[in-house]
Amino acid sequence: MTARARTSLTIALALLAPLAAGCGSQGIQVSSSSPYHRGAVLFRDHCSGCHSLSVVGAQGSATNIKNRLPTNGPNFNIRKENVEQVLYAIRNGGFSGAIMPQNVVLGDDARAVAAFLAKYSGRQAQHVASVPITLPTK
């Protein structure tokens, strides 16, 4: 398969993944009166095929390395993001630029998704206790 054909196939898979992967069965658990609800709906509609986030019933991330697909994106249940990181990823097609389409949402929609992810991502992340370290000085 030529490089051009592989690239075309990768892009097609990335665009079709949300349709094939579904949105999960839990539905959106963000109140319709919440300022984050619009971002939750946009995330479900545009991102849930490749990313996982239980608050919207999204199960797009790989759960096992043996069955991982190229379109499996980060699991936002455990990965915490801030607004700037999300906007960067949306504009640039993720951080590696390999699979995620650039500008999957734009303008106010991108800002709504970024605010939603900043609020709800990383809620299942493991927190490791830190120990203060004092370094000797000369």
N, C-alpha and C positions, 0 to 999 in steps of 0.2 A: 504494500500500500504506500502510495507516495505521501510525502510530507503534507502536501496541500489537501489530499483526501483525508488524512488523519486529522488535520486541523478542522476541516469542514465537519467531519463526523463528531469531533469533540464539541464543537459549538452547537451542533444540532442536539446532541445528548444533553448539554447543559440547558438548552432552551426547553426541551421536552421533559426534563426530569420532574419539574413540579406537577405536570399532568400525570405522569406515570407513577410517581411515588405517593401521591395523595397527600392529604393534610392531617392524617391521624384521625382518631375517633373522639378525642376529648373535646374539641371545639375551643373557642376562645374563652378564657377564664378571666378576662379583663372587663370590668363593668363598662357598659355602653356610655355611662356618664363620665368615665375616666378620661383625662386628657391624653392618655396613652392608647385608648381604644383604636383610634384610626391607624396608628402605627402598628398595632397588633394585627389588624385586618390586612394591612398592606404586607406585613411580614408573612402572614399565612398565605396570601395570594401570590406573592412573588419570590419567597425565600424558602418556604417549608419543604420543597422538594429536595433540597440539598442540605439544609441545616435542621438541627433538632432544637426544640424549645417547648417544654411541656405546657407552659401557660397558654399556648395557642394550639396544642395538640400536634405540633410538628415533629416528625420522626425521620428526618432526611439524612442524618449522620450515620456513619457506619458504627455498628455495635460490636463488630468482630473484624479483626484485621484480615481474616481469611475470605470474607465476603465483601470487602470494601470495594467501592466503585470509584472511578475518577471524579464523579460528580458529588461525592459525599463531602460536604463542607464541615466546618467546625461545629461542635456540639455546644450551643449557647446555654445549656443547662449548667455546664461546668466552666465555660470560658467567659470571663467577665470582659465587657467592652465599655468604652466611653464614647461619647458622641463623636469626637474627632476621629477616633479609629474607625468607627462605622462609616462616617462620611467619606473617609479616605478609601476604604474598601469598596464602597458603592461606586465612587468615581473611577477607580482604577482597576476594577475587576478583581477584588480581593487584595491580598498582600503579595502574592506571587504572580498574579496576572495570568495564571495558567488556565483556569476553567470558568470562573465566575464572569458573566457578561458585565462589561462596564456599563455604568448608568442604568442599572436594572430598574431603578426608580429615580425620579428627578425632582429638583426644587423642594417644595413644601412636603412632598411625599417622602423624599430622602431624609429630610429633617425629622419627620414624624417617625420613620423607622429607626433612625439613630437615637432619638429620645426614648423610644420604647425599649430598644435593646439596652441602652445605658441603664435604664430602670430595672429591667427584668432579667438580664443575662447574669450568669454566674451564681445563681441562687443555690445550686447544688455543689458548688466547688468545695473541695476539701480545704480546710484551713489548718495550716501547720503552725503550731506555737513557735514564736521566735524567742531567742535568748539574746539579751544584750551582751555585746562583746566590747570589752575595753582593750584597746591596743596600747602597748607601752610606747611612751615617747622618749626621745633621747635626752 
